[in-house]
Amino acid sequence: MEKLYRETTGPGLALLSIDQDEEPGKAIEFWAKRHVPWPNFHGNADILSHFPQHGIPYFDLIDASGHVVFSADGLDETALRAAITTLGPAFASLPKASRP
């Protein structure tokens, strides 16, 4: 995810995460230890009620007009990258997922 973040922030993609930890302090510690470069928010019950029940991780890709153009649980980097390329010319040349 960090590689994808670095490849897409220049063209204007915003990435943020919402944790579901029952203890916000644990989530803050987790993200701080990993030095993740994007913002993380703590999801309380009200915030999480706006999202479908899902597995972790869960991705929603929202275009500039506010429409959800991709939703998936689990990390299918190939599908996520393909969806990002549909956001416009700035993302059309996004590299495909590298093999593990």
N, CA, C and O of each residue as an XYZ file, in Angstrom:
400
protein
N       0.821     -1.198      0.000
C       0.000      0.000      0.000
C       0.857      1.251      0.000
O       0.491      2.253     -0.613
N       2.001      1.205      0.685
C       2.845      2.398      0.691
C       3.362      2.720     -0.710
O       3.434      3.888     -1.090
N       3.721      1.690     -1.479
C       4.191      1.918     -2.841
C       3.069      2.537     -3.685
O       3.294      3.498     -4.420
N       1.882      1.983     -3.571
C       0.745      2.517     -4.312
C       0.463      3.959     -3.890
O       0.178      4.810     -4.733
N       0.541      4.227     -2.608
C       0.345      5.586     -2.098
C       1.344      6.548     -2.749
O       0.969      7.618     -3.228
N       2.604      6.156     -2.759
C       3.642      7.031     -3.312
C       3.484      7.227     -4.828
O       3.821      8.285     -5.359
N       2.977      6.219     -5.507
C       2.772      6.324     -6.958
C       1.574      7.193     -7.326
O       1.508      7.693     -8.449
N       0.649      7.382     -6.431
C      -0.601      8.065     -6.788
C      -0.824      9.415     -6.120
O      -1.703     10.160     -6.554
N      -0.067      9.760     -5.084
C      -0.321     11.045     -4.430
C       0.074     12.221     -5.304
O      -0.575     13.267     -5.256
N       1.130     12.073     -6.108
C       1.531     13.162     -7.008
C       0.412     13.547     -7.958
O       0.108     14.732     -8.100
N      -0.218     12.559     -8.621
C      -1.335     12.880     -9.518
C      -2.616     13.284     -8.792
O      -3.575     13.704     -9.440
N      -2.658     13.168     -7.467
C      -3.802     13.692     -6.739
C      -4.713     12.706     -6.041
O      -5.796     13.094     -5.602
N      -4.324     11.449     -5.918
C      -5.163     10.498     -5.193
C      -4.934     10.681     -3.697
O      -3.791     10.773     -3.250
N      -5.989     10.732     -2.941
C      -5.890     10.829     -1.481
C      -6.197      9.466     -0.885
O      -7.199      8.840     -1.231
N      -5.343      9.013      0.001
C      -5.530      7.738      0.678
C      -5.678      8.023      2.155
O      -4.915      8.804      2.724
N      -6.653      7.396      2.771
C      -6.793      7.481      4.213
C      -7.293      6.141      4.708
O      -7.877      5.362      3.955
N      -7.059      5.885      5.966
C      -7.527      4.632      6.548
C      -8.393      4.931      7.757
O      -8.266      5.975      8.397
N      -9.275      3.987      8.053
C     -10.149      4.079      9.224
C      -9.965      2.780      9.986
O     -10.241      1.698      9.467
N      -9.497      2.894     11.224
C      -9.317      1.680     12.006
C     -10.583      1.369     12.793
O     -11.412      2.243     13.048
N     -10.710      0.102     13.170
C     -11.882     -0.356     13.920
C     -11.516     -0.815     15.329
O     -12.333     -1.432     16.013
N     -10.307     -0.521     15.757
C      -9.860     -1.006     17.052
C     -10.761     -0.457     18.156
O     -11.150      0.710     18.133
N     -11.085     -1.312     19.118
C     -11.931     -0.867     20.231
C     -11.198      0.125     21.124
O     -11.832      0.938     21.797
N      -9.881      0.067     21.138
C      -9.081      0.987     21.932
C      -8.289      1.897     20.990
O      -7.298      1.461     20.404
N      -8.712      3.150     20.838
C      -8.045      4.057     19.898
C      -6.538      4.147     20.111
O      -5.793      4.280     19.140
N      -6.074      4.079     21.341
C      -4.645      4.170     21.629
C      -3.841      3.068     20.973
O      -2.717      3.300     20.526
N      -4.399      1.877     20.910
C      -3.701      0.760     20.263
C      -3.535      1.018     18.769
O      -2.484      0.738     18.192
N      -4.564      1.543     18.166
C      -4.492      1.847     16.730
C      -3.471      2.953     16.470
O      -2.691      2.867     15.522
N      -3.473      3.972     17.292
C      -2.512      5.072     17.134
C      -1.090      4.534     17.239
O      -0.220      4.914     16.455
N      -0.855      3.662     18.196
C       0.464      3.064     18.378
C       0.856      2.213     17.161
O       1.992      2.275     16.692
N      -0.094      1.422     16.659
C       0.150      0.576     15.492
C       0.595      1.414     14.300
O       1.605      1.102     13.670
N      -0.146      2.472     13.983
C       0.158      3.304     12.818
C       1.460      4.069     13.032
O       2.229      4.239     12.085
N       1.725      4.533     14.245
C       2.951      5.286     14.522
C       4.188      4.402     14.355
O       5.195      4.847     13.806
N       4.119      3.163     14.822
C       5.262      2.257     14.701
C       5.612      1.989     13.246
O       6.781      1.798     12.912
N       4.622      1.975     12.391
C       4.843      1.654     10.977
C       5.147      2.884     10.125
O       5.466      2.755      8.943
N       5.053      4.059     10.710
C       5.352      5.310      9.998
C       4.586      5.403      8.681
O       5.137      5.810      7.658
N       3.319      5.024      8.718
C       2.484      5.062      7.522
C       2.269      6.525      7.133
O       1.910      7.341      7.982
N       2.485      6.869      5.849
C       2.461      8.268      5.442
C       1.082      8.891      5.232
O       0.989     10.106      5.062
N       0.019      8.104      5.238
C      -1.306      8.679      5.018
C      -2.030      8.810      6.351
O      -1.649      8.162      7.326
N      -3.075      9.645      6.408
C      -3.805      9.837      7.658
C      -4.688      8.631      7.999
O      -5.267      7.996      7.118
N      -4.772      8.338      9.281
C      -5.651      7.296      9.777
C      -6.645      7.940     10.742
O      -6.290      8.829     11.516
N      -7.878      7.483     10.684
C      -8.924      7.977     11.570
C      -9.479      6.807     12.354
O      -9.533      5.681     11.858
N      -9.888      7.077     13.568
C     -10.496      6.029     14.383
C     -11.989      5.971     14.075
O     -12.696      6.973     14.171
N     -12.454      4.782     13.706
C     -13.857      4.607     13.351
C     -14.701      4.199     14.548
O     -14.633      3.058     15.005
N     -15.488      5.126     15.048
C     -16.416      4.764     16.119
C     -17.659      4.123     15.492
O     -17.766      4.044     14.268
N     -18.572      3.677     16.307
C     -19.755      2.962     15.814
C     -20.547      3.790     14.805
O     -21.052      3.240     13.826
N     -20.666      5.097     15.022
C     -21.430      5.942     14.095
C     -20.759      5.986     12.725
O     -21.427      5.830     11.702
N     -19.461      6.194     12.699
C     -18.736      6.241     11.422
C     -18.828      4.900     10.715
O     -19.123      4.843      9.521
N     -18.577      3.820     11.446
C     -18.560      2.495     10.833
C     -19.938      2.058     10.336
O     -20.031      1.202      9.457
N     -21.004      2.634     10.886
C     -22.352      2.269     10.441
C     -22.624      2.711      9.002
O     -23.571      2.233      8.379
N     -21.810      3.610      8.475
C     -21.977      4.094      7.101
C     -21.292      3.197      6.069
O     -21.403      3.433      4.866
N     -20.595      2.186      6.536
C     -19.882      1.263      5.658
C     -20.486     -0.120      5.806
O     -20.996     -0.466      6.871
N     -20.432     -0.919      4.739
C     -20.961     -2.284      4.838
C     -20.090     -3.141      5.761
O     -18.906     -2.861      5.951
N     -20.693     -4.186      6.329
C     -19.907     -5.147      7.093
C     -18.972     -5.822      6.109
O     -19.379     -6.159      4.997
N     -17.745     -6.020      6.498
C     -16.758     -6.494      5.540
C     -15.568     -7.135      6.222
O     -15.436     -7.127      7.446
N     -14.719     -7.681      5.399
C     -13.455     -8.200      5.874
C     -12.434     -7.083      5.956
O     -12.704     -5.947      5.566
N     -11.284     -7.409      6.455
C     -10.218     -6.426      6.604
C      -9.053     -6.880      5.738
O      -8.710     -8.061      5.791
N      -8.437     -6.039      4.963
C      -8.785     -4.634      4.749
C      -9.971     -4.500      3.795
O     -10.334     -5.443      3.093
N     -10.548     -3.336      3.787
C     -11.673     -3.039      2.906
C     -11.349     -1.738      2.179
O     -10.873     -0.782      2.792
N     -11.601     -1.702      0.891
C     -11.277     -0.536      0.080
C     -12.511      0.022     -0.600
O     -13.295     -0.720     -1.193
N     -12.681      1.327     -0.512
C     -13.635      2.071     -1.320
C     -12.810      3.079     -2.102
O     -12.003      3.808     -1.526
N     -13.008      3.121     -3.393
C     -12.363      4.114     -4.238
C     -13.458      5.062     -4.691
O     -14.431      4.654     -5.325
N     -13.286      6.329     -4.359
C     -14.310      7.344     -4.620
C     -13.734      8.353     -5.606
O     -12.657      8.904     -5.382
N     -14.455      8.589     -6.692
C     -13.945      9.519     -7.704
C     -14.153     10.967     -7.266
O     -14.738     11.231     -6.215
N     -13.669     11.894     -8.081
C     -13.711     13.318     -7.734
C     -15.124     13.856     -7.568
O     -15.322     14.869     -6.898
N     -16.113     13.193     -8.169
C     -17.493     13.661     -8.022
C     -18.212     12.989     -6.857
O     -19.400     13.228     -6.638
N     -17.492     12.142     -6.103
C     -18.072     11.527     -4.916
C     -18.718     10.173     -5.142
O     -19.360      9.642     -4.236
N     -18.565      9.607     -6.320
C     -19.152      8.300     -6.618
C     -18.184      7.177     -6.258
O     -16.991      7.263     -6.551
N     -18.693      6.138     -5.628
C     -17.885      4.965     -5.337
C     -17.706      4.192     -6.642
O     -18.680      3.734     -7.241
N     -16.452      4.053     -7.076
C     -16.175      3.375     -8.346
C     -15.528      2.009     -8.139
O     -15.327      1.263     -9.097
N     -15.203      1.683     -6.893
C     -14.609      0.386     -6.582
C     -14.807      0.114     -5.100
O     -14.571      0.988     -4.264
N     -15.241     -1.101     -4.775
C     -15.370     -1.544     -3.389
C     -14.948     -2.994     -3.318
O     -15.368     -3.812     -4.137
N     -14.117     -3.315     -2.339
C     -13.684     -4.708     -2.195
C     -13.095     -4.936     -0.818
O     -12.474     -4.045     -0.239
N     -13.294     -6.139     -0.300
C     -12.574     -6.497      0.909
C     -11.416     -7.392      0.504
O     -11.441     -8.028     -0.550
N     -10.409     -7.432      1.350
C      -9.177     -8.124      0.997
C      -8.355     -7.219      0.094
O      -8.849     -6.200     -0.389
N      -7.119     -7.586     -0.129
C      -6.266     -6.754     -0.971
C      -6.030     -7.440     -2.303
O      -5.204     -8.346     -2.420
N      -6.771     -6.990     -3.301
C      -6.541     -7.420     -4.681
C      -5.903     -6.218     -5.363
O      -6.588     -5.394     -5.969
N      -4.588     -6.132     -5.257
C      -3.882     -4.961     -5.753
C      -4.077     -4.766     -7.247
O      -4.168     -3.630     -7.714
N      -4.142     -5.850     -8.002
C      -4.339     -5.746     -9.449
C      -5.666     -5.058     -9.759
O      -5.721     -4.152    -10.590
N      -6.739     -5.494     -9.086
C      -8.059     -4.894     -9.315
C      -8.101     -3.442     -8.841
O      -8.692     -2.589     -9.502
N      -7.479     -3.161     -7.706
C      -7.459     -1.798     -7.187
C      -6.705     -0.871     -8.143
O      -7.172      0.229     -8.441
N      -5.555     -1.309     -8.617
C      -4.797     -0.493     -9.563
C      -5.576     -0.279    -10.859
O      -5.568      0.820    -11.414
N      -6.245     -1.320    -11.339
C      -7.050     -1.185    -12.557
C      -8.160     -0.152    -12.353
O      -8.436      0.645    -13.250
N      -8.792     -0.160    -11.191
C      -9.848      0.818    -10.907
C      -9.283      2.230    -10.842
O      -9.918      3.173    -11.315
N      -8.100      2.386    -10.264
C      -7.486      3.711    -10.176
C      -7.200      4.267    -11.561
O      -7.346      5.469    -11.784
N      -6.797      3.420    -12.489
C      -6.484      3.909    -13.847
C      -7.703      4.490    -14.547
O      -7.553      5.238    -15.513
N      -8.908      4.165    -14.085
C     -10.123      4.693    -14.699
C     -10.480      6.092    -14.194
O     -11.427      6.704    -14.687
N      -9.726      6.602    -13.213
C     -10.050      7.901    -12.617
C      -9.696      9.081    -13.509
O     -10.127     10.204    -13.249
N      -8.928      8.845    -14.538
C      -8.602      9.943    -15.440
C      -7.199      9.821    -15.982
O      -6.443      8.936    -15.582
N      -6.846     10.719    -16.903
C      -5.557     10.652    -17.583
C      -4.351     10.662    -16.641
O      -3.335     10.038    -16.945
N      -4.441     11.344    -15.525
C      -3.307     11.413    -14.594
C      -2.942     10.044    -14.038
O      -1.811      9.827    -13.604
N      -3.897      9.122    -14.051
C      -3.668      7.793    -13.482
C      -3.569      6.693    -14.540
O      -3.346      5.532    -14.199
N      -3.731      7.042    -15.809
C      -3.764      6.049    -16.877
C      -2.484      5.238    -16.979
O      -2.523      4.081    -17.397
N      -1.357      5.815    -16.609
C      -0.081      5.111    -16.749
C       0.386      4.473    -15.442
O       1.560      4.123    -15.316
N      -0.491      4.319    -14.490
C      -0.137      3.690    -13.223
C       0.390      2.278    -13.485
O      -0.268      1.491    -14.165
N       1.575      1.951    -12.948
C       2.111      0.604    -13.184
C       1.198     -0.473    -12.639
O       0.487     -0.267    -11.655
N       1.226     -1.625    -13.291
C       0.469     -2.775    -12.808
C       1.102     -3.278    -11.521
O       2.246     -2.943    -11.214
N       0.363     -4.077    -10.771
C       0.875     -4.642     -9.530
C       2.092     -5.504     -9.813
O       2.125     -6.255    -10.787
N       3.087     -5.386     -8.953
C       4.253     -6.254     -9.102
C       3.964     -7.581     -8.435
O       3.189     -7.642     -7.480
N       4.561     -8.610     -8.911
C       4.337     -9.951     -8.341
C       5.028    -10.039     -6.991
O       6.098     -9.464     -6.793
N       4.403    -10.771     -6.053
C       5.021    -10.918     -4.728
C       6.329    -11.681     -4.779
O       6.966    -11.884     -3.745
